[in-house]
Amino acid sequence: MTKLMNCFDTASIYCGTYAKYNNGSLYGKWLNLSDYSDYDKLLTAMYEVHSDESDPEFMFQDYENCELFEKLGLLSECHISKDIYDVLEQINDSGHDVEVYEACLDCLGKMDFQSIYEYINNFYYGEYSSDEDFVQYLYEDDTFNIPNWVVIDWSATARSIMFDYFESNGHYFKS
């Protein structure tokens, strides 16, 4: 499992400016997000790269390992959120891996971070190798209060129960 901090360690952006781009130049610099402790330090570095412009309008022409940040609306071609480091800290403190947040976004679509964070805290059931394994966990956890002498067709039960749950990449959430 990959912790978000490890994901953040490899996340980088190529920072150019619209003025340079409009004048036919792709000049900029790759900046590793983990090299900066907060948004203000990152912003200072971007200004230093483009100190030849009085008021640079930053353009993020490329980025790597930032899919989660992009899905959360924290990063796009023309924007990097000042909240990106705060979100990183919250996710890192949550105890959940990056894959959980990505799976939740896959299931629910684009949402604001607080909604995703709360959804995971309230409705995330864990990672399982199959729907049948997940349903067996629910049975063993006594979610359904089924006597243990009942014989269950796990495949059929999983198909029926999955109407009430979402799954992405092995991660399960209550719908």
Backbone as JSON Lines, residues from 0, in Angstrom:
{"i":0,"aa":"M","n":[0.84,-1.18,0.0],"ca":[0.0,0.0,0.0],"c":[0.89,1.24,0.0]}
{"i":1,"aa":"T","n":[0.44,2.2,-0.72],"ca":[1.22,3.42,-0.87],"c":[0.62,4.53,-0.03]}
{"i":2,"aa":"K","n":[1.39,5.06,0.88],"ca":[0.93,6.2,1.65],"c":[0.97,7.44,0.77]}
{"i":3,"aa":"L","n":[0.12,8.39,1.05],"ca":[0.05,9.6,0.25],"c":[1.37,10.35,0.26]}
{"i":4,"aa":"M","n":[2.07,10.37,1.37],"ca":[3.33,11.09,1.42],"c":[4.28,10.53,0.37]}
{"i":5,"aa":"N","n":[4.29,9.2,0.17],"ca":[5.13,8.62,-0.87],"c":[4.66,9.09,-2.24]}
{"i":6,"aa":"C","n":[3.37,9.17,-2.45],"ca":[2.83,9.69,-3.7],"c":[3.26,11.14,-3.88]}
{"i":7,"aa":"F","n":[3.16,11.9,-2.82],"ca":[3.53,13.3,-2.87],"c":[5.01,13.48,-3.14]}
{"i":8,"aa":"D","n":[5.83,12.55,-2.64],"ca":[7.28,12.61,-2.87],"c":[7.62,12.56,-4.35]}
{"i":9,"aa":"T","n":[6.78,11.88,-5.13],"ca":[7.08,11.74,-6.56],"c":[6.27,12.71,-7.42]}
{"i":10,"aa":"A","n":[5.4,13.49,-6.82],"ca":[4.56,14.43,-7.57],"c":[5.38,15.65,-7.98]}
{"i":11,"aa":"S","n":[5.26,16.01,-9.24],"ca":[5.98,17.2,-9.72],"c":[5.15,17.92,-10.78]}
{"i":12,"aa":"I","n":[5.42,19.21,-10.91],"ca":[4.73,20.04,-11.89],"c":[5.76,20.76,-12.74]}
{"i":13,"aa":"Y","n":[5.41,20.97,-14.0],"ca":[6.26,21.8,-14.86],"c":[5.61,23.17,-14.9]}
{"i":14,"aa":"C","n":[6.3,24.16,-14.35],"ca":[5.73,25.49,-14.2],"c":[6.31,26.44,-15.24]}
{"i":15,"aa":"G","n":[5.48,26.84,-16.17],"ca":[5.81,27.87,-17.14],"c":[4.88,29.05,-16.91]}
{"i":16,"aa":"T","n":[4.81,29.94,-17.89],"ca":[3.86,31.06,-17.79],"c":[3.14,31.21,-19.12]}
{"i":17,"aa":"Y","n":[1.97,31.8,-19.05],"ca":[1.19,32.04,-20.26],"c":[1.89,33.04,-21.17]}
{"i":18,"aa":"A","n":[2.55,34.05,-20.6],"ca":[3.25,35.05,-21.42],"c":[4.35,34.39,-22.25]}
{"i":19,"aa":"K","n":[5.13,33.55,-21.63],"ca":[6.19,32.85,-22.37],"c":[5.59,31.94,-23.43]}
{"i":20,"aa":"Y","n":[4.56,31.19,-23.06],"ca":[3.9,30.28,-23.99],"c":[3.34,31.05,-25.19]}
{"i":21,"aa":"N","n":[2.69,32.17,-24.93],"ca":[2.11,32.97,-26.02],"c":[3.18,33.58,-26.92]}
{"i":22,"aa":"N","n":[4.41,33.7,-26.41],"ca":[5.52,34.21,-27.21],"c":[6.37,33.09,-27.78]}
{"i":23,"aa":"G","n":[5.85,31.86,-27.75],"ca":[6.52,30.73,-28.39],"c":[7.56,30.03,-27.54]}
{"i":24,"aa":"S","n":[7.6,30.29,-26.25],"ca":[8.59,29.66,-25.39],"c":[7.91,28.73,-24.4]}
{"i":25,"aa":"L","n":[8.49,27.56,-24.21],"ca":[8.01,26.62,-23.21],"c":[8.89,26.63,-21.97]}
{"i":26,"aa":"Y","n":[9.69,27.69,-21.83],"ca":[10.61,27.77,-20.7],"c":[9.85,27.68,-19.38]}
{"i":27,"aa":"G","n":[10.4,26.88,-18.51],"ca":[9.85,26.7,-17.17],"c":[10.77,25.78,-16.4]}
{"i":28,"aa":"K","n":[10.25,25.18,-15.37],"ca":[11.07,24.28,-14.56],"c":[10.18,23.23,-13.9]}
{"i":29,"aa":"W","n":[10.72,22.01,-13.79],"ca":[10.05,20.97,-13.02],"c":[10.27,21.25,-11.55]}
{"i":30,"aa":"L","n":[9.19,21.27,-10.79],"ca":[9.25,21.47,-9.34],"c":[8.65,20.25,-8.66]}
{"i":31,"aa":"N","n":[9.39,19.64,-7.77],"ca":[8.89,18.52,-6.97],"c":[8.13,19.09,-5.78]}
{"i":32,"aa":"L","n":[6.88,18.72,-5.65],"ca":[6.05,19.29,-4.58],"c":[6.61,18.98,-3.19]}
{"i":33,"aa":"S","n":[7.25,17.84,-3.05],"ca":[7.78,17.47,-1.73],"c":[9.0,18.3,-1.33]}
{"i":34,"aa":"D","n":[9.57,19.06,-2.26],"ca":[10.71,19.91,-1.93],"c":[10.3,21.16,-1.16]}
{"i":35,"aa":"Y","n":[9.01,21.37,-1.02],"ca":[8.5,22.58,-0.37],"c":[7.57,22.16,0.77]}
{"i":36,"aa":"S","n":[7.71,22.81,1.9],"ca":[6.95,22.41,3.08],"c":[5.53,22.95,3.09]}
{"i":37,"aa":"D","n":[5.26,23.96,2.28],"ca":[3.9,24.5,2.21],"c":[3.7,25.25,0.89]}
{"i":38,"aa":"Y","n":[2.48,25.68,0.69],"ca":[2.11,26.34,-0.56],"c":[2.9,27.63,-0.78]}
{"i":39,"aa":"D","n":[3.11,28.4,0.27],"ca":[3.83,29.67,0.14],"c":[5.26,29.46,-0.36]}
{"i":40,"aa":"K","n":[5.91,28.42,0.13],"ca":[7.28,28.14,-0.33],"c":[7.28,27.69,-1.79]}
{"i":41,"aa":"L","n":[6.28,26.92,-2.19],"ca":[6.15,26.52,-3.59],"c":[5.92,27.75,-4.47]}
{"i":42,"aa":"L","n":[5.03,28.62,-4.03],"ca":[4.74,29.84,-4.77],"c":[5.99,30.71,-4.92]}
{"i":43,"aa":"T","n":[6.77,30.82,-3.86],"ca":[8.02,31.58,-3.91],"c":[8.95,30.99,-4.96]}
{"i":44,"aa":"A","n":[9.05,29.68,-5.0],"ca":[9.91,29.02,-5.99],"c":[9.42,29.29,-7.42]}
{"i":45,"aa":"M","n":[8.11,29.29,-7.61],"ca":[7.57,29.57,-8.95],"c":[7.9,31.0,-9.37]}
{"i":46,"aa":"Y","n":[7.78,31.94,-8.46],"ca":[8.14,33.33,-8.76],"c":[9.63,33.47,-9.07]}
{"i":47,"aa":"E","n":[10.47,32.71,-8.36],"ca":[11.92,32.77,-8.61],"c":[12.25,32.25,-10.0]}
{"i":48,"aa":"V","n":[11.58,31.18,-10.42],"ca":[11.82,30.62,-11.76],"c":[11.48,31.65,-12.84]}
{"i":49,"aa":"H","n":[10.45,32.43,-12.6],"ca":[9.98,33.39,-13.6],"c":[10.18,34.83,-13.11]}
{"i":50,"aa":"S","n":[11.32,35.08,-12.5],"ca":[11.63,36.42,-11.97],"c":[11.82,37.45,-13.08]}
{"i":51,"aa":"D","n":[11.94,36.99,-14.33],"ca":[12.08,37.92,-15.45],"c":[10.75,38.56,-15.84]}
{"i":52,"aa":"E","n":[9.64,38.12,-15.23],"ca":[8.32,38.7,-15.49],"c":[7.86,39.45,-14.26]}
{"i":53,"aa":"S","n":[7.24,40.61,-14.46],"ca":[6.8,41.41,-13.32],"c":[5.61,40.79,-12.59]}
{"i":54,"aa":"D","n":[4.7,40.19,-13.33],"ca":[3.53,39.57,-12.72],"c":[3.19,38.29,-13.5]}
{"i":55,"aa":"P","n":[3.98,37.23,-13.27],"ca":[3.78,36.01,-14.07],"c":[2.43,35.35,-13.82]}
{"i":56,"aa":"E","n":[1.81,34.91,-14.9],"ca":[0.59,34.11,-14.81],"c":[1.0,32.67,-15.06]}
{"i":57,"aa":"F","n":[1.06,31.88,-14.0],"ca":[1.62,30.55,-14.08],"c":[0.76,29.6,-14.9]}
{"i":58,"aa":"M","n":[1.47,28.73,-15.61],"ca":[0.84,27.72,-16.46],"c":[1.51,26.4,-16.13]}
{"i":59,"aa":"F","n":[0.73,25.42,-15.74],"ca":[1.28,24.1,-15.41],"c":[1.11,23.21,-16.62]}
{"i":60,"aa":"Q","n":[2.14,23.23,-17.47],"ca":[2.07,22.59,-18.77],"c":[2.11,21.07,-18.68]}
{"i":61,"aa":"D","n":[2.6,20.56,-17.58],"ca":[2.65,19.11,-17.39],"c":[2.77,18.83,-15.9]}
{"i":62,"aa":"Y","n":[2.35,17.66,-15.5],"ca":[2.56,17.23,-14.13],"c":[2.61,15.72,-14.1]}
{"i":63,"aa":"E","n":[3.32,15.19,-13.12],"ca":[3.49,13.75,-12.98],"c":[3.05,13.3,-11.6]}
{"i":64,"aa":"N","n":[2.43,12.11,-11.57],"ca":[2.0,11.5,-10.31],"c":[1.09,12.41,-9.5]}
{"i":65,"aa":"C","n":[0.22,13.12,-10.19],"ca":[-0.69,14.07,-9.53],"c":[-2.15,13.77,-9.82]}
{"i":66,"aa":"E","n":[-2.45,12.54,-10.25],"ca":[-3.82,12.22,-10.64],"c":[-4.83,12.47,-9.51]}
{"i":67,"aa":"L","n":[-4.47,12.09,-8.3],"ca":[-5.37,12.32,-7.16],"c":[-5.61,13.8,-6.95]}
{"i":68,"aa":"F","n":[-4.55,14.61,-7.03],"ca":[-4.69,16.05,-6.84],"c":[-5.56,16.66,-7.94]}
{"i":69,"aa":"E","n":[-5.39,16.15,-9.15],"ca":[-6.21,16.64,-10.27],"c":[-7.68,16.28,-10.06]}
{"i":70,"aa":"K","n":[-7.94,15.03,-9.67],"ca":[-9.33,14.59,-9.43],"c":[-9.99,15.37,-8.3]}
{"i":71,"aa":"L","n":[-9.19,15.76,-7.31],"ca":[-9.74,16.53,-6.19],"c":[-9.89,18.01,-6.52]}
{"i":72,"aa":"G","n":[-9.5,18.41,-7.74],"ca":[-9.61,19.8,-8.16],"c":[-8.54,20.69,-7.56]}
{"i":73,"aa":"L","n":[-7.45,20.09,-7.1],"ca":[-6.37,20.86,-6.48],"c":[-5.32,21.3,-7.49]}
{"i":74,"aa":"L","n":[-5.37,20.74,-8.7],"ca":[-4.35,21.03,-9.7],"c":[-4.95,20.93,-11.09]}
{"i":75,"aa":"S","n":[-4.64,21.92,-11.91],"ca":[-5.04,21.91,-13.32],"c":[-3.99,22.7,-14.09]}
{"i":76,"aa":"E","n":[-4.22,22.88,-15.38],"ca":[-3.26,23.61,-16.21],"c":[-3.03,25.03,-15.71]}
{"i":77,"aa":"C","n":[-4.06,25.65,-15.18],"ca":[-3.95,27.06,-14.81],"c":[-4.09,27.32,-13.3]}
{"i":78,"aa":"H","n":[-4.07,26.24,-12.5],"ca":[-4.37,26.43,-11.08],"c":[-3.69,25.37,-10.22]}
{"i":79,"aa":"I","n":[-3.13,25.8,-9.12],"ca":[-2.73,24.88,-8.05],"c":[-3.3,25.48,-6.77]}
{"i":80,"aa":"S","n":[-4.08,24.69,-6.08],"ca":[-4.79,25.18,-4.9],"c":[-3.83,25.46,-3.74]}
{"i":81,"aa":"K","n":[-4.1,26.53,-3.04],"ca":[-3.33,26.84,-1.84],"c":[-3.59,25.81,-0.75]}
{"i":82,"aa":"D","n":[-4.64,25.02,-0.9],"ca":[-5.01,24.01,0.09],"c":[-4.33,22.66,-0.12]}
{"i":83,"aa":"I","n":[-3.52,22.53,-1.17],"ca":[-2.97,21.22,-1.52],"c":[-2.15,20.61,-0.38]}
{"i":84,"aa":"Y","n":[-1.39,21.42,0.32],"ca":[-0.58,20.89,1.42],"c":[-1.44,20.55,2.64]}
{"i":85,"aa":"D","n":[-2.5,21.31,2.89],"ca":[-3.42,21.0,3.99],"c":[-4.16,19.69,3.72]}
{"i":86,"aa":"V","n":[-4.59,19.51,2.48],"ca":[-5.28,18.28,2.1],"c":[-4.32,17.1,2.25]}
{"i":87,"aa":"L","n":[-3.1,17.28,1.8],"ca":[-2.08,16.23,1.94],"c":[-1.93,15.82,3.4]}
{"i":88,"aa":"E","n":[-1.84,16.79,4.29],"ca":[-1.67,16.5,5.71],"c":[-2.88,15.75,6.27]}
{"i":89,"aa":"Q","n":[-4.09,16.18,5.9],"ca":[-5.3,15.5,6.38],"c":[-5.35,14.06,5.91]}
{"i":90,"aa":"I","n":[-5.03,13.83,4.64],"ca":[-5.06,12.47,4.11],"c":[-3.99,11.63,4.79]}
{"i":91,"aa":"N","n":[-2.82,12.18,4.95],"ca":[-1.73,11.44,5.59],"c":[-2.08,11.08,7.02]}
{"i":92,"aa":"D","n":[-2.75,11.98,7.74],"ca":[-3.15,11.73,9.12],"c":[-4.34,10.77,9.23]}
{"i":93,"aa":"S","n":[-5.07,10.57,8.13],"ca":[-6.28,9.75,8.17],"c":[-5.99,8.26,8.37]}
{"i":94,"aa":"G","n":[-4.79,7.84,8.01],"ca":[-4.47,6.42,8.12],"c":[-4.87,5.62,6.9]}
{"i":95,"aa":"H","n":[-5.53,6.24,5.93],"ca":[-5.92,5.54,4.71],"c":[-4.89,5.78,3.62]}
{"i":96,"aa":"D","n":[-4.71,4.78,2.78],"ca":[-3.78,4.89,1.68],"c":[-4.38,5.67,0.51]}
{"i":97,"aa":"V","n":[-3.51,6.08,-0.39],"ca":[-3.91,6.83,-1.57],"c":[-4.99,6.08,-2.36]}
{"i":98,"aa":"E","n":[-4.82,4.77,-2.48],"ca":[-5.75,3.97,-3.28],"c":[-7.18,4.08,-2.77]}
{"i":99,"aa":"V","n":[-7.36,4.28,-1.47],"ca":[-8.71,4.4,-0.91],"c":[-9.38,5.67,-1.44]}
{"i":100,"aa":"Y","n":[-8.65,6.77,-1.45],"ca":[-9.2,8.03,-1.95],"c":[-9.46,7.96,-3.45]}
{"i":101,"aa":"E","n":[-8.55,7.33,-4.19],"ca":[-8.74,7.17,-5.63],"c":[-9.95,6.29,-5.92]}
{"i":102,"aa":"A","n":[-10.1,5.19,-5.16],"ca":[-11.24,4.29,-5.35],"c":[-12.55,5.0,-5.03]}
{"i":103,"aa":"C","n":[-12.56,5.78,-3.97],"ca":[-13.77,6.51,-3.6],"c":[-14.16,7.5,-4.7]}
{"i":104,"aa":"L","n":[-13.17,8.21,-5.23],"ca":[-13.45,9.15,-6.32],"c":[-13.94,8.41,-7.56]}
{"i":105,"aa":"D","n":[-13.39,7.22,-7.83],"ca":[-13.86,6.42,-8.95],"c":[-15.33,6.05,-8.78]}
{"i":106,"aa":"C","n":[-15.71,5.71,-7.55],"ca":[-17.1,5.3,-7.27],"c":[-18.07,6.47,-7.3]}
{"i":107,"aa":"L","n":[-17.67,7.61,-6.75],"ca":[-18.6,8.72,-6.55],"c":[-18.45,9.84,-7.56]}
{"i":108,"aa":"G","n":[-17.34,9.89,-8.26],"ca":[-17.11,10.99,-9.19],"c":[-16.48,12.17,-8.48]}
{"i":109,"aa":"K","n":[-16.29,13.23,-9.2],"ca":[-15.6,14.4,-8.67],"c":[-16.43,15.05,-7.56]}
{"i":110,"aa":"M","n":[-15.76,15.22,-6.41],"ca":[-16.39,15.85,-5.26],"c":[-15.34,16.69,-4.56]}
{"i":111,"aa":"D","n":[-15.78,17.56,-3.67],"ca":[-14.81,18.34,-2.9],"c":[-14.16,17.42,-1.87]}
{"i":112,"aa":"F","n":[-12.99,17.82,-1.42],"ca":[-12.21,16.97,-0.54],"c":[-12.93,16.64,0.76]}
{"i":113,"aa":"Q","n":[-13.53,17.61,1.41],"ca":[-14.18,17.37,2.7],"c":[-15.27,16.31,2.57]}
{"i":114,"aa":"S","n":[-16.03,16.36,1.49],"ca":[-17.09,15.36,1.29],"c":[-16.5,13.96,1.12]}
{"i":115,"aa":"I","n":[-15.42,13.85,0.35],"ca":[-14.76,12.56,0.15],"c":[-14.18,12.06,1.47]}
{"i":116,"aa":"Y","n":[-13.53,12.95,2.19],"ca":[-12.91,12.61,3.48],"c":[-13.97,12.06,4.45]}
{"i":117,"aa":"E","n":[-15.08,12.75,4.58],"ca":[-16.15,12.32,5.47],"c":[-16.79,11.02,5.0]}
{"i":118,"aa":"Y","n":[-16.96,10.89,3.68],"ca":[-17.55,9.67,3.13],"c":[-16.68,8.46,3.48]}
{"i":119,"aa":"I","n":[-15.39,8.6,3.29],"ca":[-14.47,7.5,3.6],"c":[-14.53,7.17,5.08]}
{"i":120,"aa":"N","n":[-14.51,8.17,5.94],"ca":[-14.55,7.93,7.38],"c":[-15.84,7.25,7.81]}
{"i":121,"aa":"N","n":[-16.93,7.5,7.11],"ca":[-18.22,6.92,7.51],"c":[-18.58,5.63,6.79]}
{"i":122,"aa":"F","n":[-18.13,5.45,5.56],"ca":[-18.66,4.35,4.74],"c":[-17.61,3.44,4.12]}
{"i":123,"aa":"Y","n":[-16.36,3.58,4.47],"ca":[-15.34,2.7,3.9],"c":[-15.28,1.42,4.71]}
{"i":124,"aa":"Y","n":[-15.37,0.28,4.01],"ca":[-15.37,-1.02,4.67],"c":[-14.05,-1.76,4.57]}
{"i":125,"aa":"G","n":[-13.17,-1.35,3.69],"ca":[-11.89,-2.03,3.57],"c":[-11.65,-2.55,2.18]}
{"i":126,"aa":"E","n":[-10.58,-3.3,2.05],"ca":[-10.16,-3.85,0.76],"c":[-10.34,-5.37,0.79]}
{"i":127,"aa":"Y","n":[-10.94,-5.9,-0.26],"ca":[-11.22,-7.34,-0.36],"c":[-10.91,-7.79,-1.78]}
{"i":128,"aa":"S","n":[-10.6,-9.07,-1.92],"ca":[-10.22,-9.59,-3.24],"c":[-11.42,-9.87,-4.14]}
{"i":129,"aa":"S","n":[-12.62,-9.94,-3.56],"ca":[-13.81,-10.21,-4.38],"c":[-15.06,-9.77,-3.62]}
{"i":130,"aa":"D","n":[-16.16,-9.67,-4.36],"ca":[-17.44,-9.35,-3.73],"c":[-17.81,-10.43,-2.71]}
{"i":131,"aa":"E","n":[-17.54,-11.68,-3.05],"ca":[-17.87,-12.78,-2.16],"c":[-17.09,-12.66,-0.84]}
{"i":132,"aa":"D","n":[-15.8,-12.32,-0.93],"ca":[-15.01,-12.14,0.29],"c":[-15.56,-10.99,1.14]}
{"i":133,"aa":"F","n":[-15.97,-9.93,0.47],"ca":[-16.54,-8.8,1.18],"c":[-17.82,-9.2,1.9]}
{"i":134,"aa":"V","n":[-18.7,-9.91,1.22],"ca":[-19.97,-10.33,1.82],"c":[-19.72,-11.31,2.97]}
{"i":135,"aa":"Q","n":[-18.74,-12.18,2.82],"ca":[-18.4,-13.08,3.92],"c":[-17.91,-12.29,5.14]}
{"i":136,"aa":"Y","n":[-17.15,-11.23,4.89],"ca":[-16.73,-10.37,6.0],"c":[-17.96,-9.78,6.7]}
{"i":137,"aa":"L","n":[-18.92,-9.27,5.92],"ca":[-20.13,-8.71,6.52],"c":[-20.86,-9.76,7.36]}
{"i":138,"aa":"Y","n":[-20.91,-10.97,6.85],"ca":[-21.56,-12.07,7.57],"c":[-20.82,-12.37,8.88]}
{"i":139,"aa":"E","n":[-19.49,-12.5,8.78],"ca":[-18.69,-12.83,9.97],"c":[-18.68,-11.69,10.98]}
{"i":140,"aa":"D","n":[-18.81,-10.46,10.5],"ca":[-18.85,-9.29,11.37],"c":[-20.22,-9.12,12.01]}
{"i":141,"aa":"D","n":[-21.13,-10.01,11.67],"ca":[-22.48,-10.03,12.22],"c":[-23.32,-8.82,11.78]}
{"i":142,"aa":"T","n":[-22.97,-8.25,10.61],"ca":[-23.73,-7.13,10.07],"c":[-25.18,-7.52,9.81]}
{"i":143,"aa":"F","n":[-25.39,-8.78,9.39],"ca":[-26.74,-9.2,8.99],"c":[-27.43,-10.09,10.02]}
{"i":144,"aa":"N","n":[-26.73,-10.42,11.11],"ca":[-27.3,-11.26,12.16],"c":[-27.87,-12.57,11.61]}
{"i":145,"aa":"I","n":[-27.14,-13.23,10.76],"ca":[-27.56,-14.51,10.18],"c":[-26.98,-15.63,11.03]}
{"i":146,"aa":"P","n":[-27.8,-16.58,11.42],"ca":[-27.27,-17.71,12.21],"c":[-26.17,-18.44,11.43]}
{"i":147,"aa":"N","n":[-25.17,-18.93,12.13],"ca":[-24.04,-19.55,11.46],"c":[-24.35,-20.9,10.85]}
{"i":148,"aa":"W","n":[-25.48,-21.51,11.12],"ca":[-25.85,-22.79,10.55],"c":[-26.5,-22.65,9.17]}
{"i":149,"aa":"V","n":[-26.79,-21.42,8.75],"ca":[-27.4,-21.2,7.43],"c":[-26.32,-21.36,6.36]}
{"i":150,"aa":"V","n":[-26.63,-22.13,5.32],"ca":[-25.72,-22.33,4.19],"c":[-26.02,-21.24,3.16]}
{"i":151,"aa":"I","n":[-24.97,-20.55,2.73],"ca":[-25.16,-19.38,1.87],"c":[-24.47,-19.59,0.53]}
{"i":152,"aa":"D","n":[-25.19,-19.27,-0.54],"ca":[-24.59,-19.2,-1.88],"c":[-23.93,-17.81,-1.97]}
{"i":153,"aa":"W","n":[-22.6,-17.76,-1.73],"ca":[-21.91,-16.48,-1.62],"c":[-21.95,-15.67,-2.9]}
{"i":154,"aa":"S","n":[-21.9,-16.31,-4.05],"ca":[-21.94,-15.57,-5.33],"c":[-23.28,-14.88,-5.52]}
{"i":155,"aa":"A","n":[-24.36,-15.61,-5.3],"ca":[-25.69,-15.03,-5.45],"c":[-25.93,-13.95,-4.4]}
{"i":156,"aa":"T","n":[-25.51,-14.19,-3.18],"ca":[-25.68,-13.21,-2.13],"c":[-24.88,-11.94,-2.43]}
{"i":157,"aa":"A","n":[-23.66,-12.13,-2.91],"ca":[-22.82,-10.97,-3.25],"c":[-23.46,-10.13,-4.35]}
{"i":158,"aa":"R","n":[-24.01,-10.79,-5.37],"ca":[-24.67,-10.03,-6.45],"c":[-25.81,-9.18,-5.9]}
{"i":159,"aa":"S","n":[-26.57,-9.73,-4.99],"ca":[-27.7,-9.0,-4.42],"c":[-27.24,-7.89,-3.47]}
{"i":160,"aa":"I","n":[-26.32,-8.19,-2.62],"ca":[-25.87,-7.2,-1.64],"c":[-25.13,-6.04,-2.28]}
{"i":161,"aa":"M","n":[-24.45,-6.29,-3.39],"ca":[-23.64,-5.25,-4.02],"c":[-24.48,-4.09,-4.57]}
{"i":162,"aa":"F","n":[-25.8,-4.25,-4.59],"ca":[-26.65,-3.11,-4.96],"c":[-26.56,-2.0,-3.92]}
{"i":163,"aa":"D","n":[-26.14,-2.34,-2.7],"ca":[-26.05,-1.37,-1.61],"c":[-24.62,-0.89,-1.34]}
{"i":164,"aa":"Y","n":[-23.67,-1.31,-2.18],"ca":[-22.27,-0.95,-1.96],"c":[-21.62,-0.56,-3.29]}
{"i":165,"aa":"F","n":[-20.52,0.19,-3.18],"ca":[-19.68,0.53,-4.32],"c":[-18.36,-0.19,-4.16]}
{"i":166,"aa":"E","n":[-17.74,-0.51,-5.28],"ca":[-16.42,-1.13,-5.25],"c":[-15.57,-0.54,-6.35]}
{"i":167,"aa":"S","n":[-14.32,-0.26,-6.05],"ca":[-13.35,0.15,-7.05],"c":[-11.99,-0.36,-6.65]}
{"i":168,"aa":"N","n":[-11.39,-1.12,-7.54],"ca":[-10.02,-1.59,-7.33],"c":[-9.88,-2.36,-6.02]}
{"i":169,"aa":"G","n":[-10.94,-3.1,-5.64],"ca":[-10.9,-3.9,-4.43],"c":[-11.29,-3.18,-3.15]}
{"i":170,"aa":"H","n":[-11.63,-1.9,-3.25],"ca":[-12.02,-1.11,-2.08],"c":[-13.54,-0.98,-2.05]}
{"i":171,"aa":"Y","n":[-14.14,-1.21,-0.89],"ca":[-15.6,-1.26,-0.76],"c":[-16.12,-0.11,0.1]}
{"i":172,"aa":"F","n":[-17.25,0.45,-0.37],"ca":[-17.89,1.58,0.31],"c":[-19.4,1.33,0.35]}
{"i":173,"aa":"K","n":[-20.05,1.78,1.39],"ca":[-21.51,1.72,1.47],"c":[-22.08,2.8,0.56]}
{"i":174,"aa":"S","n":[-23.1,2.44,-0.21],"ca":[-23.71,3.44,-1.12],"c":[-24.78,4.24,-0.44]}
